[in-house]
């Protein structure tokens, strides 16, 4: 089973690496064709929920962290 890593970069986005399902505001699954997705946590992205680099322009500050969730056995 593949591992999912959730990493928040210092003063930047949250990156989700690995197999993950994203649900949009309408409750629909959003399929992404990449292995890593960067999510906005500064609130300034014009492409929410995805990061567009706006955190650098607005002076967003936050600490870094990394999570590796345990996946349930199927």
C-alpha distance (Angstrom), angle and dihedral (degrees) to the residues before:
residue distance angle dihedral
X1 . . .
X2 3.81 . .
X3 3.78 120.8 .
X4 3.80 124.3 -120.2
X5 3.80 118.1 -147.4
X6 3.80 122.4 -167.4
X7 3.78 112.3 -165.6
X8 3.79 128.7 176.8
X9 3.78 111.8 -156.5
X10 3.79 120.3 -141.7
X11 3.81 107.6 -91.9
X12 3.81 89.5 -7.3
X13 3.79 147.7 76.5
X14 3.77 134.1 -50.1
X15 3.81 111.2 -106.2
X16 3.80 120.6 -153.6
X17 3.80 112.4 -161.2
X18 3.78 122.2 -174.0
X19 3.80 136.5 28.0
X20 3.80 108.9 -23.4
X21 3.79 136.1 151.6
X22 3.80 117.7 -134.4
X23 3.81 120.7 -156.6
X24 3.82 118.3 -156.0
X25 3.82 126.4 -142.6
X26 3.82 90.3 -88.6
X27 3.82 90.4 57.4
X28 3.80 93.7 -108.7
X29 3.79 123.7 135.7
X30 3.77 111.8 -109.6
X31 3.78 113.5 -150.5
X32 3.77 115.2 -150.2
X33 3.80 124.2 -163.6
X34 3.80 96.5 -146.0
X35 3.79 136.3 81.4
X36 3.81 94.8 -133.9
X37 3.79 130.1 42.0
X38 3.81 125.7 -170.2
X39 3.80 115.1 -147.3
X40 3.80 124.4 -159.1
X41 3.79 117.2 -114.1
X42 3.82 98.7 165.7
X43 3.82 94.5 67.9
X44 3.81 93.9 -132.0
X45 3.83 100.8 97.5
X46 3.79 116.7 120.9
X47 3.82 87.4 -153.0
X48 3.83 100.9 53.5
X49 2.94 132.4 -151.5
X50 3.80 85.1 26.5
X51 3.80 125.0 70.0
X52 3.80 118.0 -110.1
X53 3.82 97.0 177.2
X54 3.82 95.4 -97.0
X55 3.82 90.8 130.3
X56 3.81 89.0 77.7
X57 3.82 92.4 53.6
X58 3.83 96.1 47.7
X59 3.80 96.9 44.6
X60 3.81 95.5 -117.1
X61 3.80 114.0 -175.6
X62 3.79 128.6 -167.4
X63 3.78 138.1 138.0
X64 3.80 124.5 -97.9
X65 3.81 124.2 -113.9
X66 3.79 140.0 164.2
X67 3.82 130.3 -145.6
X68 3.78 127.7 -171.3
X69 3.81 106.1 -171.0
X70 3.79 121.5 -151.0
X71 3.79 108.8 -115.2
X72 3.77 119.4 -136.8
X73 3.78 115.5 -115.6
X74 3.80 111.5 -110.1
